[in-house]
Amino acid sequence: MNKPLRSNFMSRLSQTESISPFVRFQLLVLISMYIGYAALMLCRNTLAACSVGMMQDPELNIDEASFGHLMAWHSAGAIMGKLVTGPGADLLGGRRMFLLALSLTAIANVGFAFSSTFALFAAFNFFGQAAKAGGWPAMVQLVRSWFPSTRYGQVWSVIATSSRVGTIAAGLLFGFLLTRLDWRSVFLVSAALTAGILVALYFTLKERPEDAGLPALLEHENDLSSDHERSDSEDYVKNPQTVQHVLDQKTLWQACKTFAKSGRFWLIGFSIVFLTVCMDFVHFIPAYLAAELEFSASSSSAAGTAFPMGMFAALLITSFYYDRLSKLQLIGVIGCQLLFSGAAVLLLWRLDVVPENMQAEVAITTIFLLGLAISPAYYVPMSVFSVAFGGKHAGFLVAIIDIFGYAAAMLFNYFGGTIAKDHGWPTFLSILLAVTLLAMICMVSFLVLDWRATRRATQPSTRFNDKSV
């Protein structure tokens, strides 16, 4: 190795060694959030995994319609939770809110396991989802404290896979347990697993680098960039955390007025309205497979994991490319993904064109592809936008956007079960197809506005203007 190359290599090695403690804690925080949110999703999806078992319990008198009504309380609880935990995460901090969400969600599952009436089921489902709603706003604050903006796409893609891990684990693990235990015991198992994870995260999760004896993120990033000369405009675009956010000095009410004036806020909100409805199809998948293809309770729960498996694969892939693509390129990529999701729903709707002996395999594969196509649009753009646009109010912003989706999901869940019961699954899926196409239109429109806003942000005359944020 010649001397210049050796000198350059040793310089980089020395720099890597100097930042390794910070990187190690970043990874620890990321892993803690990952495992914790997977536990929240495990609790959240216990009801879906046990849905067929509950419908087959003669003591409960639950059918598709009443299950849909129960899931409406699920969405109502999430809405209430977002209203409380969004500003709560901004005030209490990400760590406290995250641990609180885990503990209350586990308690709700215990209460659900010992319930016997629809009113109690609805109450504990509402309470559990309200508690679980604090997970994402809490992580918004943790990500903002620990990671630079240039890695938001990668970090959120990785974190989002944790929700799929929790959903997959719920389907596979609980599907297996349902062959040996009743549905009430399965709820207790999910609560116990979450409680164990809560204890571990109490010791591993830190609110910000300073709590671990490390320099603040801004100081750390400035140290890394001290040896590299950058122009002022390039520094703002690539690392806007070196400039104070325009909303950091504003009250929550002032921030709300800024959000309301933003076209991007409304478009991402309506995108999440339709995407959440598509995502909530996962709750009906076991019932769909049992009714249309005669799957058993345990096998329908296990087969239903095809949807979250597709989402997991997509988000893992997204973590490698999202930050590398320009805003303009993202318009085409995400738009094509959502167009493909519409094609997947269309195939499920017209599954009768498939030979009967192949319908089960085709349905499961198509459900996998639907999850593959729809998850990047649902998770990543909203989270990246909220952290970048919201400043210190990012937790509240992501909660408000989520409320858009949960409000639509509440209506979908309430009427969806009735539609499937009274009019059949083909009618249910035809409505889902229309929703998928509306999601594509709104998301592409948001991405176009986001691209335009990024172009304006590079112009010095608009760099510190509220309207360009």
SEBA-645763 format. One record per residue: residue in one letter; y, x, z of N, C-alpha, C in turn. Coordinates in steps of 0.001 Angstrom, whole numbers, plus 500000, padded with zeros to 6 digits. Layout:
<pts>
AYXZYXZYXZ/...
</pts>
This chain:
<pts>
M498800500866500000500000500000500000501237500894500000/N502159500685499048503332501550498984504279501236500137/K505240502085500348506092501991501534506942500721501570/P507616500321500455508415499086500503507580497855500821/L506392497754500179505540496596500429505042496591501869/R504686497787502357504203497883503738505298497499504724/S506521497933504447507647497610505329507917496112505342/N507854495485504147508090494053504058506995493272504790/F505736493730504639504618493068505297504747493169506817/M505099494360507316505214494546508755506368493737509333/S507455493602508524508599492818508979508208491363509155/R507466490817508165507034489420508251506053489223509389/L505145490198509578504168490098510664504871490097512013/S505886490948512150506624491004513401507342489698513684/Q507938489103512621508628487825512785507653486724513184/T506458486721512558505455485714512890505038485810514346/E504866487062514828504459487250516208505540486784517169/S506842486996516780507932486624517671508072485121517814/I507670484337516802507831482886516884506528482180517263/S505456482922517456504162482293517707504136481398518942/P504824481726520044504800480786521183505399479430520823/F506477479428520056507104478169519654506164477378518756/V505552478066517805504634477405516882503429476846517636/R502934477595518611501795477119519384502123475828520123/F503326475764520690503706474540521380503972473399520404/Q504490473720519214504633472678518199503276472059517867/L502280472914517699500937472426517395500364471617518557/L500630472063519790500136471339520964500753469947521045/V502052469863520787502733468566520806502203467683519679/L502023468265518502501511467495517364500110466964517651/I499247467809518213497886467386518544497908466311519624/S498787466460520604498888465471521680499313464116521126/M500335464112520267500765462860519649499650462273518792/Y498950463138518091497876462703517195496777461974517969/I496303462610519029495222462019519820495707460764520537/G496921460820521077497456459672521795497644458455520910/Y498177458664519705498390457512518834497060456981518306/A496085457872518100494750457404517716494168456505518799/A494428456846520080493949456010521182494631454648521183/L495941454631520890496653453359520802496071452480519691/M495758453096518565495187452330517456493757451893517757/L493047452685518554491701452290518977491775450985519769/C492730450922520710492906449692521482493382448549520594/R494320448846519702494894447809518849493826447148517970/N492873447939517482491884447434516539490591446970517198/T490553446987518524489367446487519206489144445015518882/L490220444241518832490100442818518537489554442581517136/A490071443314516138489574443144514770488093443514514681/A487718444619515356486327445053515310485393444032515959/C485884443351516986485067442369517718485248440945517202/S486026440771516134486384439417515690485157438567515348/V484213439128514598483035438354514210482190438031515437/G482054438984516345481309438741517572481927437642518412/M483261437599518462483934436544519209483755435188518521/M483803435173517188483609433917516462482187433377516636/Q481251434302516858479862433888517035479512433588518485/D480472433794519401480250433483520816480421431976521016/P479375431249521359479461429777521457480376429295522572/E480678430148523535481526429750524658483013429748524318/L483393430393523193484813430580522890485371429567521904/N484551429081520985485000428122519967486158428686519138/I485967429904518617486973430562517784486455430626516353/D487289430171515395486958430280513974488043431070513265/E488013431106511909488994431898511156490422431457511444/A490634430141511557491992429639511787492515430059513158/S491706429866514199492152430230515548492272431742515704/F491427432501514982491572433951515017492898434367514377/G493261433712513268494557433986512653495706433672513593/H495588432582514350496622432236515329496694433301516423/L495538433805516831495507434859517840496188436122517324/M495965436444516058496604437614515469498112437411515302/A498557436153515206499994435888515164500641436288516492/W499958436022517607500450436490518904500453438010518965/H499505438610518294499433440062518142500737440583517536/S501178439979516446502406440406515763503646440068516579/A503624438896517253504769438515518090504964439519519222/G503863439983519803503959440988520852504547442285520330/A504167442663519107504706443888518519506213443775518304/I506674442598517881508116442390517687508864442549519005/M508392441867520037509036441993521339508992443427521836/G507855444088521616507726445472522050508700446389521356/K508912446203520059509848447041519323511273446855519822/L511644445612520155512990445347520659513250446076521973/V512192446233522780512334446875524082512107448381523993/T511022448782523335510654450199523339511487451046522380/G512097450433521361512956451205520458514102451844521199/P515012451041521796516072451649522604515524452340523851/G514363451858524349513761452501525516513382453946525259/A512841454216524067512484455596523715513722456472523608/D514816455905523102516056456674522992516632456989524373/L516430456086525348516982456270526690516057457081527594/L514765456728527610513816457381528510513299458705527975/G513302458841526654512704460021526037511335459705525474/G510910460490524505509655460230523825508435460352524720/R508418461363525580507227461600526409506971460439527362/R507986460018528084507802458935529047507378457642528354/M508017457345527233507676456111526533506257456168525994/F505834457334525505504494457471524939503433457262526012/L503616457884527176502647457736528263502639456308528803/L503813455692528860503887454302529318503159453373528359/A503335453614527058502656452782526059501141452889526189/L500625454085526404499183454282526543498643453553527771/S499334453688528894498823453092530135498824451569530061/L499901450972529566499978449512529512499029448924528476/T498816449640527371497885449148526359496458449107526895/A496074450120527646494733450141528248494568449001529246/I495607448752530048495552447655531023495387446314530316/A496082446140529184495991444877528438494579444643527924/N493901445697527470492534445531526987491574445138528103/V491821445652529300491000445246530443491204443761530728/G492470443324530713492756441913530940492133441020529881/F492156441463528623491565440688527537490057440533527740/A489420441599528214487962441575528393487533440527529415/F488397440245530397488027439296531447488611437907531208/S489164437675530023489739436361529707488682435454529081/S488913434144529194487961433185528636488622432040527890/T489938431904527982490645430824527292491562431401526221/F491895430566525241492773431032524166494135431451524711/A494647430738525714495949431070526279495954432476526872/L494888432831527606494806434178528181494596435231527101/F493759434914526108493591435845524987494931436131524333/A495697435067524070496996435226523419497953436037524291/A497945435775525605498861436467526516498569437962526574/F497294438328526733496965439759526826497088440455525467/N496828439719524387497035440292523064498521440572522836/F499364439628523229500817439785523137501269440990523960/F500820441056525210501225442137526109500745443497525600/G499513443555525120498967444815524628499715445339523416/Q500054444446522486500770444890521294502216445253521602/A502810444574522588504162444941523010504178446349523591/A503138446688524352503044448032524919502766449073523851/K501831448763522963501466449694521909502640449993520981/A503572449035520853504713449197519953505585450389520325/G505490450865521557506303452001521966505839453327521424/G504655453384520845504113454656520390504927455309519291/W505257454555518249505954455155517105507401455535517433/P508214454661518081509562455098518476509540456319519384/A508546456401520260508438457572521132508209458835520307/M507338458751519309507057459929518481508253460313517616/V509075459329517245510296459652516488511162460617517291/Q511324460338518572512134461227519408511466462585519622/L510152462604519757509434463871519933509509464725518673/V509328464099517515509420464841516253510817465402516074/R511820464606516397513210465048516255513507466251517146/S512854466332518308513096467438519239512322468703518877/W511180468542518209510274469670518019510188470215516596/F510576469434515582510329469858514206511590469790513347/P511764470762512435512926470743511537512782469678510461/S513890469261509893513877468190508898513096468565507645/T512988469865507363512263470296506169510762470056506273/R510290469663507465508858469411507649508567467968508024/Y509563467095507943509365465709508344508249465027507548/G508264465203506225507246464556505405505849464980505792/Q505664466291505999504351466811506370503934466316507749/V504856466393508708504530465995510078504183464514510152/W504978463662509499504703462226509569503433461857508818/S503136462577507757501881462304507051500683462625507938/V500767463754508639499676464141509534499542463146510686/I500675462799511305500632461859512426500074460509511984/A500479460081510789500027458782510313498510458733510149/T497881459883509846496423459873509733495770459549511073/S496494459809512181495915459506513490495692458011513654/S496587457207513065496386455766513157495130455342512417/R494837456052511330493624455740510574492390456228511313/V492506457373512006491381457854512802491036456840513891/G492083456304514551491843455297515570491209454040515011/T491673453625513835491124452422513212489686452639512755/I489424453795512150488059454115511714487119454200512917/A487593454880513981486766455001515187486466453632515777/A487472452738515746487256451396516282486167450671515498/G486218450779514158485217450098513350483822450667513521/L483713451991513452482396452622513524481827452606514944/L482632453058515900482150453128517277481862451736517832/F482810450818517651482621449486518207481577448689517427/G481478448980516116480402448358515349479045448767515889/F478915450051516255477670450541516856477449449923518238/L478524449892519055478381449362520413478047447877520423/L478524447157519401478244445715519344476756445409519122/T476008446412518661474564446207518524473855446343519868/R474581446846520879473978447074522190474725446390523338/L476009446117523142476823445522524195477477444244523677/D477941443413524594478711442241524167480158442664523906/W480937441766523310482291442127522909483192442450524099/R482948441830525255483769442107526431483601443558526887/S482385444046526872482129445433527269482789446412526314/V482870446052525044483512446918524056484998447068524374/F485648446004524795487057446093525200487234447029526390/L486307446990527328486383447869528496486177449331528099/V485291449576527150485074450947526673486353451494526038/S487024450702525209488255451173524558489327451486525594/A489420450673526645490405450920527702490086452204528464/A488810452440528734488412453642529472488702454910528669/L488411454876527372488703456034526528490197456334526501/T491013455294526403492467455477526377492982456038527696/A492425455579528796492833456084530112492523457578530244/G491381458014529744491037459431529792492008460279528980/I492378459797527812493331460523526967494708460562527619/L495098459481528281496378459430528980496484460548530020/V495421460762530782495425461819531804495624463188531162/A494944463449530055495059464747529392496472464956528854/L497062463917528244498386464053527646499490464229528687/Y499248463777529892500239463961530960500541465449531154/F499547466300530916499718467733531127500092468491529849/T499767467959528682499979468723527443501243468348526677/L501735467121526849502865466648526052504193467003526717/K505062467672525988506384468057526475507463467337525670/E508531466958526362509611466203525726510356467027524681/R510679468268525028511434469144524122511076470595524431/P511422471503523527511045472915523728511533473496525044/E512722473078525488513264473635526731512362473352527923/D511638472232527895510729471890528994509520472811529050/A509254473520527957508146474473527917508647475911528048/G509921476076528426510487477407528571510829478078527255/L511039477289526213511341477801524883512784477480524504/P513332478177523513514681477821523049514691476458522380/A515852475822522351515977474536521677515668474695520195/L515281473591519554514906473646518141516022474217517284/L517256473784517505518372474269516703518540475771516847/E518440476264518077518544477704518321517399478455517655/H516211477890517742515044478508517117515203478584515598/E515661477507514986515847477489513536516949478433513101/N518007478540513898519075479475513570518590480913513629/D517719481200514604517149482554514700516298482873513476/L515547481913512999514693482136511842515504482370510580/S516647481705510489517444481795509258518515482873509324/S518595483621510437519670484599510597519591485738509592/D518386486026509101518211487111508146518312486650506700/H518587485361506494518651484823505134520018484202504901/E520710484649503905522018484090503580521843482801502792/R522590481763503203522547480484502516523960479988502279/S524149479276501202525432478624500966525548477431501896/D526797476991502157527022475874503074526346474599502598/S526451474293501311525863473060500803524349473113500839/E523785474275500535522329474399500567521819474250501985/D522569474801502962522147474706504350522130473265504816/Y523121472485504388523162471084504817522009470284504243/V521701470517502965520652469747502318519282470124502865/K519037471435503013517708471866503417517478471746504916/N518537471879505717518355471794507153519563471115507791/P519690469805507638520844469107508168520941469133509682/Q519904469611510377519988469685511824520968470753512286/T521433471645511374522434472630511745523820472017511768/V523965470775511326525221470048511355525028468818512234/Q526016468540513094525883467385513985525792466100513178/H524867465240513581524679463979512869525858463053513137/V526278462316512103527470461474512221527278460317513202/L526035459946513529525800458838514455525593459289515890/D525526460607516119525252461097517467526369460769518453/Q527584460601517966528712460287518837529045458801518853/K528202457988518242528455456554518183527566455790519155/T528077454658519609527293453800520499526199453091519693/L525292452453520420524213451735519745524780450617518864/W525796449919519352526385448830518574527043449365517301/Q527752450487517416528371451100516236527312451569515246/A526217452107515769525129452524514887524523451329514162/C524388450205514874523837448992514244524711448526513086/K526021448619513244526921448222512166526776449152510966/T526553450442511242526307451390510146525014451058509420/F523972450730510178522699450346509555522877449114508671/A523589448109509198523735446848508478524502447006507170/K525351448023507077526126448253505860525362449069504822/S524185449530505190523415450418504302522438449629503442/G522526449795502142521569449166501241520170449719501428/R520077451004501757518757451604501985518065450976503187/F518828450674504232518243450043505413517600448704505047/W518295447882504286517764446572503938516573446674502991/L516630447615502057515511447743501113514260448292501783/I514417449274502664513231449783503352512700448712504305/G513610447898504878513177446812505749512325445789505011/F512781445359503825512001444389503061510743445017502466/S510783446310502189509558446996501754508500446916502843/I508919447155504090507988447110505209507507445686505470/V508360444679505180507932443280505295506655443059504493/F506685443439503222505549443176502336504404444164502567/L504729445413502876503677446400503105502889446102504385/T503576445592505416502873445264506659501889444124506445/V502276443152505623501348442075505291500106442644504613/C500324443568503677499178444207503002498324444984503997/M498976445672504919498243446449505907497450445556506855/D498004444392507180497318443504508119496096442833507506/F495883443033506239494632442578505625493435443203506321/V493654444391506928492554445077507611491955444209508720/H492776443350509346492268442497510420491323441418509887/F491490441067508630490675440008508045489474440537507261/I489397441847507077488322442409506269486934442082506833/P486674442276508150485337441914508646484991440443508392/A485965439545508626485705438123508392485486437851506900/Y486240438532506039486080438377504585484688438816504135/L484238439974504617482927440481504228481802439598504767/A481998439068505987480974438200506566480879436874505816/A482031436321505415482040435008504755481647435087503290/E482152436075502564481945436142501128480667436885500731/L480302437892501536479155438726501171478050438704502215/E478197437841503225477164437609504236476799438871505027/F477805439654505380477580440802506252477395440310507686/S476621441058508495476463440737509909477702441181510679/A477778440817511964478937441175512791479115442682512883/S478032443402513146478139444864513295478396445547511960/S477721445118510901477890445764509599479257445459508989/S479803444269509226481129443956508697482205444788509394/S482009445046510681482942445897511410482892447326510875/A481683447831510656481544449195510130482052449297508697/A481714448309507843482156448346506443483663448201506330/G484277447514507293485723447342507273486483448639507430/T485806449692507892486469450993508036486744451639506692/A486262451072505591486574451624504268488078451651504033/F488783450615504500490236450552504330490943451699505059/P490739451867506370491390453001507044490893454363506567/M489654454452506092489190455725505542489993456101504299/G490255455108503441491091455364502274492492455775502676/M493033455134503700494366455486504189494392456899504747/F493350457253505484493279458608506044493292459649504937/A492466459450503916492403460407502811493756460531502114/A494422459392501902495705459412501212496767460148502020/L496817459888503318497830460525504153497586462023504293/L496325462410504328496010463837504378496507464531503114/I496287463904501970496779464459500706498305464466500683/T498921463392501188500376463279501190501030464394501982/S500383464847503054500953465906503884501156467198503107/F500429467376502011500546468603501217501620468510500134/Y501954467285499701502874467217498568504208466547498869/Y504320465744499925505521464922500088506796465767500155/D506799466811500986508004467637501126508251468532499920/R507237468695499079507389469547497903507958468797496694/L507882467479496730508392466685495625509868466374495823/S510591466287494723511980465868494797512035464362495025/K513210463886495415513376462440495601513080461680494309/L513455462265493186513211461615491901511724461540491602/Q510986462602491909509546462603491668508818461606492573/L509333461430493794508699460486494719508774459053494200/I509822458738493466509933457391492905508731457086492023/G508399458015491135507272457804490232505934457810490942/V505742458746491874504447458883492545504147457661493406/I505077457283494269504831456153495166504806454839494395/G505637454714493367505600453512492540504247453314491879/C503666454394491355502337454303490727501257453978491751/Q501375454526492943500397454230493986500391452740494325/L501581452156494450501652450732494788501194449853493630/L501434450293492400500918449551491251499392449548491268/F498804450667491635497349450768491733496811449876492848/S497562449753493955497118448876495047497061447427494582/G498002447027493712497955445681493155496701445461492319/A496310446483491560495095446382490759493859446237491649/A493861446913492807492722446811493737492605445395494310/V493745444802494697493719443432495212493256442466494120/L493691442704492893493283441853491768491766441870491597/L491155443041491751489706443136491620488994442395492745/L489501442496493978488903441739495081489035440241494845/W490153439841494276490386438425493984489380437901492957/R489086438707491955488171438304490891486836439037490995/L486335439148492213485077439856492442483908439148491783/D484097437877491438483002437123490821482639437634489429/V483516438458488815483196439009487493482205440168487606/V481978440649488836481051441753489075479655441167489290/P478621441796488737477247441325488977476970441190490474/E476247440157490841476047439829492246475388440955493028/N474469441667492394473768442740493111474649443967493347/M475846444001492750476763445131492922478020444750493688/Q478166443492494054479420443037494644479738443709495973/A478749443912496810478996444535498114479540445949497948/E478901446755497101479339448133496887480720448187496244/V480958447306495267482262447288494597483355446856495565/A483068445869496403484068445395497368484456446497498342/I483466447207498882483753448272499846484531449407499184/T484138449781497969484852450841497248486295450437496956/T486482449180496546487825448693496229488692448639497478/I488120448244498600488860448232499863489283449651500234/F488403450621500002488749452024500235489930452440499359/L489886452086498089490953452471497154492264451768497490/L492184450557498006493393449849498422494079450600499552/G493308451020500543493879451828501624494433453143501119/L493747453749500156494187455011499574495547454864498907/A495773453730498241496985453551497446498182453120498272/I497954452375499338499078451715500002499639452476501196/S498847453324501837499278453921503103500449454890502998/P500539455776501966501697456685501938503026455947501903/A503099454860501145504347454091501049504690453420502371/Y503683453021503128503928452309504381504421453250505484/Y503802454394505626504075455250506770505216456252506573/V505217456974505454506045458174505374507515457898505057/P507871457170503984509299456999503678510097456393504833/M509555455389505504510251454754506625510512455754507744/S509513456564508090509649457494509208510618458622508878/V510520459176507679511432460243507259512865459715507226/F513052458539506666514381457938506579514962457678507969/S514144457169508893514641456814510223515132458032510987/V514372459127510940514773460331511663516035460920511043/A516120460947509709517268461547509037518514460669509129/F518354459361509052519483458440509002519965458036510388/G519053457957511358519391457380512653519994458316513667/G519821459633513503520333460555514508519709460282515860/K520545460248516899520007460014518244519505458583518420/H519847457704517482519378456318517523518155456107516626/A517462457190516282516333457099515353515211456228515896/G514950456296517202513897455472517785514191453993517638/F515450453614517852515828452216517692515757451799516227/L516171452693515324516155452367513896514731452108513411/V513798452972513758512423452766513297511820451511513913/A512260451182515137511778449959515771512300448722515031/I513579448741514651514158447611513924513459447422512578/I513196448514511881512509448412510590511100447853510789/D510433448293511831509101447766512131509133446270512429/I510218445808513054510334444385513376510324443551512105/F510957444055511043510891443368509755509431443074509398/G508617444118509486507224443991509092506425443087510002/Y506614443242511315505822442447512245506185440969512185/A507460440665511881507842439261511733507084438629510572/A506997439362509455506242438848508306504757438771508622/A504237439785509338502817439798509680502459438634510609/M503389438267511491503127437151512391502901435865511598/L503736435616510602503573434433509757502299434533508926/F502041435718508382500853435921507557499578435706508365/N499547436276509556498355436124510396498149434684510832/Y499261433999511149499140432618511624498588431706510534/F499152431846509324498731430965508235497582431541507407/G497395432879507462496365433499506645494970433013506980/G494659432948508284493338432466508683493099431024508255/T494145430201508370494022428806507947493819428700506438/I494553429514505677494405429509504216492985429906503821/A492468430977504462491106431422504150490072430351504514/K490291429655505620489331428640506072489390427383505205/D490608426914504891490761425637504197490762425752502677/H491215426887502150491361427024500692490491428134500101/G489882428943500949488977429974500464489636431336500321/W488815432349500293489308433726500199489962434040498855/P489559433454497737490289433726496483491764433347496561/T492080432219497187493477431820497351494208432808498260/F493549433197499346494098434194500264494461435474499505/L493553435949498666493770437202497942494812437071496837/S494954435887496260495998435700495247497384435835495871/I497525435336497093498792435490497817499027436958498156/L497969437647498566498084439066498894498501439884497669/L498042439506496492498430440200495260499929440056495006/A500464438864495179501902438650494985502714439486495972/V502240439553497201502929440348498222502915441831497856/T501803442316497331501689443723496940502688444075495838/L502858443205494879503809443460493790505246443450494298/L505562442558495239506899442542495833507154443826496631/A506125444332497297506254445586498030506601446730497086/M505976446761495918506257447808494943507706447746494464/I508197446562494188509567446404493697510585446880494738/C510407446460495984511353446831497035511308448323497349/M510089448901497410509976450311497753510567451203496663/V510311450897495407510881451686494318512406451587494339/S512933450404494626514391450242494712514960451085495851/F514272451111496995514720451957498107514725453427497720/L513661453877497090513558455288496723514645455684495723/V515021454777494842516106455055493895517423455244494656/L517725454350495604518943454490496396518916455758497246/D517758456094497792517635457297498609517879458543497771/W517412458537496551517643459660495642519130459795495340/R519791458687495101521225458725494814522017459218496025/A521614458784497210522302459226498423522139460721498641/T520983461255498315520748462691498448521643463478497499/R521824462962496299522714463622495345524146463630495862/R524583462511496460525946462456496995526123463413498160/A525049463597498958525141464455500144525411465906499781/T525089466319498566525323467703498143526762467945497725/Q527553466863497608528945466997497206529805467195498438/P530589468286498511531378468577499712532294467451500127/S532812466669499185533756465607499515533110464453500263/T531778464335500168531091463217500821530130463657501896/R530077464963502151529044465465503036529118464899504435/F530321464668504938530453464174506305530939462732506358/N530771462027505241531132460627505191529964459775505642/D530192458789506503529124457936507019528346457286505897/K529032456917504819528371456181503746527395457047502960/S527523458348503090526618459242502337525392459608503124/V525319459183504388524171459555505225522951458775504797/
</pts>
